[in-house]
Amino acid sequence: MVLVAVKNLITGGPTKPLLPTDQSQVGYQATTDGSFVSQFSIKEIENPRVVSDIIIGLSDGLTVPFALTAGLSSLGSAKLVITGGLAELVSGAISMGLGGYLAAKSESEYYETMLRKEKATYHESPKESVNGVQEALGEFNISPATVEAVMSDLQRNDEFLAAFMVKMVRGIEEPQEGRELTSALTIGGAYFLGGFVPLLPYFLVDTVEKGLIYSVVIMMITLFAFGYFKTVLSLGSDCLQKQRVWNGVSMLLVGGVAAGAAWALVKAIEA
């Protein structure tokens, strides 16, 4: 179909269809003679949204609970550190998860709203929609004949046209089904796991001073490693080694400053 060909030319390869079809797993690839052949084996890549949610949860989880436990440790009670730390972990994970749920829900609602607007625009002013498609495809130097063929395909179904306009013209991706729950569990779970790391040493030692020392050492390693590998996940393995190291050091400095400030503040208040 002409529309599939145009999509592949723009994106550089097979992509997920704009709307679900009974052949949603079939891809298309350009051949040397200009035709398009189907590919029945498509390798799925990792979901960048899930990776993003994990990074968000871990970023806060490794920083906030670490600062809290470091601050509470200055009071000299391991039980207080554990109790306060666990309370913060549970409430923080719920809060972060709820935030992720609401953000994903708002994203889905916004996408549906844009679909309705594009449908209404097409029925009220078809020429405006046609101009939008022409401008979007014109950026890729697609011939007028191809653009006209694309419009002919799109106009067969207003839902198809609306989905095309939202994605290709407005640049808004369709949210995955069930994204709200996935985002909530991912962010909340990552926050809890990240926050449990600085708290763990206090369960294993007999004095709060030892717990603080072990917690600081473990978190120095963890924060640097997180910043390092977060860069690899975000920018890919081609990013410079210097950039990975710098982001690891930056994450370490942020966590260290937060924990040090919390510890000093509690000490000052206690004095």
C-alpha positions as CSV (number, residue, x, y, z in Angstrom):
1,M,0.0,0.0,0.0
2,V,1.2,3.5,-0.8
3,L,0.9,4.7,2.8
4,V,3.0,1.9,4.2
5,A,5.7,2.6,1.6
6,V,5.8,6.3,2.6
7,K,6.0,5.4,6.3
8,N,9.0,3.2,5.6
9,L,10.7,5.8,3.5
10,I,10.3,8.3,6.3
11,T,11.2,6.2,9.3
12,G,13.9,4.1,7.5
13,G,12.3,0.7,8.1
14,P,9.3,-1.3,9.2
15,T,7.3,0.2,12.0
16,K,4.2,-0.5,14.0
17,P,0.9,0.3,12.2
18,L,-0.9,3.5,13.2
19,L,-4.0,1.5,13.8
20,P,-4.4,-2.2,14.9
21,T,-4.8,-4.6,12.0
22,D,-5.0,-8.3,11.7
23,Q,-1.5,-8.2,10.1
24,S,0.1,-5.9,12.7
25,Q,3.1,-8.2,13.0
26,V,3.9,-7.9,9.2
27,G,6.6,-5.4,8.3
28,Y,7.6,-4.0,4.9
29,Q,11.0,-3.2,3.5
30,A,12.0,-1.4,0.3
31,T,13.8,-3.4,-2.3
32,T,16.3,-2.3,-5.0
33,D,13.6,-2.1,-7.7
34,G,11.3,0.2,-5.6
35,S,8.8,-2.5,-4.6
36,F,8.0,-3.5,-1.0
37,V,8.2,-7.0,0.4
38,S,6.8,-8.2,3.7
39,Q,8.8,-9.4,6.6
40,F,7.2,-11.9,9.0
41,S,10.0,-11.8,11.6
42,I,10.3,-8.5,13.4
43,K,12.7,-8.1,16.3
44,E,11.1,-6.1,19.0
45,I,13.3,-3.6,20.8
46,E,13.1,-2.6,24.5
47,N,10.3,-0.2,25.4
48,P,11.9,3.3,25.9
49,R,9.0,4.3,28.1
50,V,9.7,1.5,30.6
51,V,13.4,2.3,30.6
52,S,12.5,6.0,31.3
53,D,10.2,5.0,34.2
54,I,12.9,2.8,35.7
55,I,15.4,5.7,35.5
56,I,12.9,8.1,37.1
57,G,12.1,5.8,40.0
58,L,15.7,4.9,40.7
59,S,16.9,8.5,40.4
60,D,14.7,9.5,43.3
61,G,14.9,6.2,45.1
62,L,18.7,6.3,45.3
63,T,18.8,10.0,46.4
64,V,15.9,10.8,48.7
65,P,15.9,7.8,51.1
66,F,19.7,8.0,51.3
67,A,19.5,11.6,52.4
68,L,16.8,10.7,54.9
69,T,18.6,7.7,56.4
70,A,21.8,9.7,56.6
71,G,20.0,12.5,58.4
72,L,18.2,10.2,60.8
73,S,21.5,8.4,61.6
74,S,22.8,11.5,63.3
75,L,20.2,10.9,66.0
76,G,22.1,7.7,67.0
77,S,19.2,5.2,66.8
78,A,19.3,2.4,64.3
79,K,15.7,1.5,65.0
80,L,14.7,5.1,64.3
81,V,16.6,5.0,61.0
82,I,15.0,1.7,59.9
83,T,11.5,2.8,61.0
84,G,11.7,6.2,59.4
85,G,13.4,4.8,56.3
86,L,10.8,2.1,55.7
87,A,7.9,4.6,56.3
88,E,9.5,6.9,53.7
89,L,10.0,4.0,51.2
90,V,6.4,2.9,51.3
91,S,4.9,6.4,51.2
92,G,7.5,7.5,48.5
93,A,6.9,4.5,46.3
94,I,3.1,5.0,46.5
95,S,3.4,8.7,45.8
96,M,5.8,8.1,42.8
97,G,3.7,5.3,41.5
98,L,0.5,7.4,41.7
99,G,2.3,10.3,39.9
100,G,3.3,7.9,37.1
101,Y,-0.2,6.6,36.8
102,L,-1.7,10.1,36.6
103,A,0.9,11.2,34.1
104,A,0.3,8.2,31.9
105,K,-3.5,8.6,32.2
106,S,-3.2,12.3,31.2
107,E,-1.1,11.3,28.2
108,S,-3.7,8.8,27.1
109,E,-6.5,11.3,27.5
110,Y,-4.6,14.0,25.6
111,Y,-4.0,11.5,22.7
112,E,-7.7,10.7,22.6
113,T,-8.6,14.4,22.6
114,M,-6.3,15.1,19.7
115,L,-7.8,12.2,17.8
116,R,-11.3,13.7,18.2
117,K,-10.1,17.1,17.3
118,E,-8.4,15.9,14.1
119,K,-11.6,14.0,13.1
120,A,-13.7,17.1,13.7
121,T,-11.2,19.2,11.7
122,Y,-11.4,16.8,8.8
123,H,-15.2,16.8,8.7
124,E,-15.5,20.6,9.2
125,S,-12.6,21.6,7.0
126,P,-11.1,18.8,4.8
127,K,-8.8,21.2,3.1
128,E,-7.0,22.0,6.3
129,S,-6.3,18.3,7.0
130,V,-5.1,17.9,3.4
131,N,-2.8,20.8,3.8
132,G,-1.4,19.4,7.0
133,V,-0.6,16.1,5.4
134,Q,1.0,17.8,2.4
135,E,3.2,19.9,4.7
136,A,4.2,16.9,6.7
137,L,5.2,14.8,3.7
138,G,6.6,17.8,1.9
139,E,9.4,18.0,4.5
140,F,10.7,14.6,3.1
141,N,10.6,15.8,-0.5
142,I,7.9,13.3,-1.4
143,S,6.5,13.8,-4.9
144,P,3.0,15.4,-5.3
145,A,1.8,12.2,-7.0
146,T,2.7,10.1,-3.9
147,V,1.2,12.7,-1.6
148,E,-2.0,12.5,-3.5
149,A,-2.0,8.7,-3.4
150,V,-1.4,8.9,0.4
151,M,-4.4,11.3,0.8
152,S,-6.5,8.9,-1.2
153,D,-5.7,6.1,1.2
154,L,-6.2,8.2,4.3
155,Q,-9.6,9.6,3.3
156,R,-11.1,6.1,3.2
157,N,-11.3,6.1,7.0
158,D,-11.5,9.2,9.2
159,E,-10.0,7.2,12.1
160,F,-7.0,6.3,10.0
161,L,-6.6,9.9,8.9
162,A,-6.9,11.2,12.5
163,A,-4.2,8.7,13.7
164,F,-1.9,9.7,10.8
165,M,-2.4,13.4,11.6
166,V,-1.8,13.0,15.3
167,K,1.4,10.9,14.8
168,M,3.0,12.3,11.7
169,V,1.8,15.9,11.8
170,R,1.4,16.6,15.5
171,G,4.3,14.3,16.5
172,I,2.2,12.6,19.3
173,E,2.8,8.8,19.7
174,E,-0.1,6.6,20.7
175,P,0.2,5.5,24.3
176,Q,0.4,1.7,24.9
177,E,-2.6,0.0,26.2
178,G,-2.4,-0.5,30.0
179,R,0.4,2.1,30.1
180,E,-1.0,3.7,33.3
181,L,-0.6,0.5,35.5
182,T,2.7,-0.4,34.0
183,S,4.1,3.1,34.6
184,A,2.8,3.1,38.2
185,L,4.3,-0.3,39.1
186,T,7.6,0.4,37.3
187,I,8.2,3.8,38.9
188,G,7.0,2.8,42.3
189,G,8.9,-0.5,42.3
190,A,12.1,1.2,41.1
191,Y,11.8,3.8,43.8
192,F,11.4,1.2,46.5
193,L,14.2,-1.0,45.3
194,G,16.6,2.0,44.9
195,G,15.6,3.4,48.3
196,F,16.2,0.0,50.1
197,V,19.9,0.0,49.1
198,P,21.0,2.7,51.6
199,L,18.7,1.3,54.3
200,L,20.0,-2.3,54.1
201,P,23.2,-1.9,56.1
202,Y,21.3,-0.7,59.2
203,F,19.6,-4.2,59.4
204,L,23.0,-5.9,59.4
205,V,25.1,-4.0,61.9
206,D,24.9,-3.5,65.7
207,T,25.5,0.3,65.8
208,V,24.1,3.2,63.7
209,E,27.6,4.6,63.2
210,K,28.7,1.4,61.3
211,G,25.4,1.4,59.4
212,L,26.1,4.9,58.2
213,I,29.6,4.1,57.1
214,Y,28.5,1.0,55.2
215,S,25.6,2.8,53.7
216,V,27.7,5.7,52.5
217,V,30.3,3.3,50.9
218,I,27.6,1.2,49.2
219,M,25.8,4.3,48.0
220,M,29.0,5.9,46.5
221,I,29.4,2.8,44.4
222,T,25.7,2.5,43.6
223,L,25.2,6.1,42.6
224,F,28.2,6.2,40.4
225,A,27.2,2.9,38.7
226,F,23.7,4.2,38.2
227,G,24.8,7.4,36.6
228,Y,27.2,5.6,34.4
229,F,24.8,3.0,33.1
230,K,21.9,5.4,32.9
231,T,24.0,7.3,30.3
232,V,24.5,4.1,28.3
233,L,20.7,3.4,28.4
234,S,19.8,6.9,27.5
235,L,22.4,7.6,24.8
236,G,23.4,4.2,23.7
237,S,26.7,2.3,23.8
238,D,28.3,4.8,21.3
239,C,28.5,7.6,23.9
240,L,32.0,8.6,25.0
241,Q,33.6,7.0,28.0
242,K,34.3,10.5,29.4
243,Q,30.6,11.3,29.3
244,R,29.6,8.1,31.1
245,V,32.1,8.7,33.9
246,W,31.1,12.4,34.2
247,N,27.4,11.5,34.6
248,G,28.4,8.8,37.2
249,V,30.3,11.4,39.1
250,S,27.5,13.9,38.8
251,M,25.0,11.4,40.2
252,L,27.4,10.7,43.1
253,L,27.8,14.4,43.9
254,V,24.0,15.0,43.9
255,G,23.4,12.1,46.3
256,G,26.4,13.0,48.4
257,V,25.4,16.6,48.8
258,A,21.8,15.7,49.6
259,A,22.8,13.2,52.2
260,G,25.5,15.5,53.7
261,A,23.0,18.4,53.9
262,A,20.4,16.2,55.7
263,W,22.9,14.8,58.2
264,A,24.3,18.3,58.9
265,L,20.8,19.8,59.3
266,V,19.7,17.2,61.8
267,K,22.9,17.6,63.7
268,A,22.5,21.3,63.9
269,I,18.9,21.0,65.1
270,E,19.9,18.4,67.7
271,A,22.6,20.7,69.0
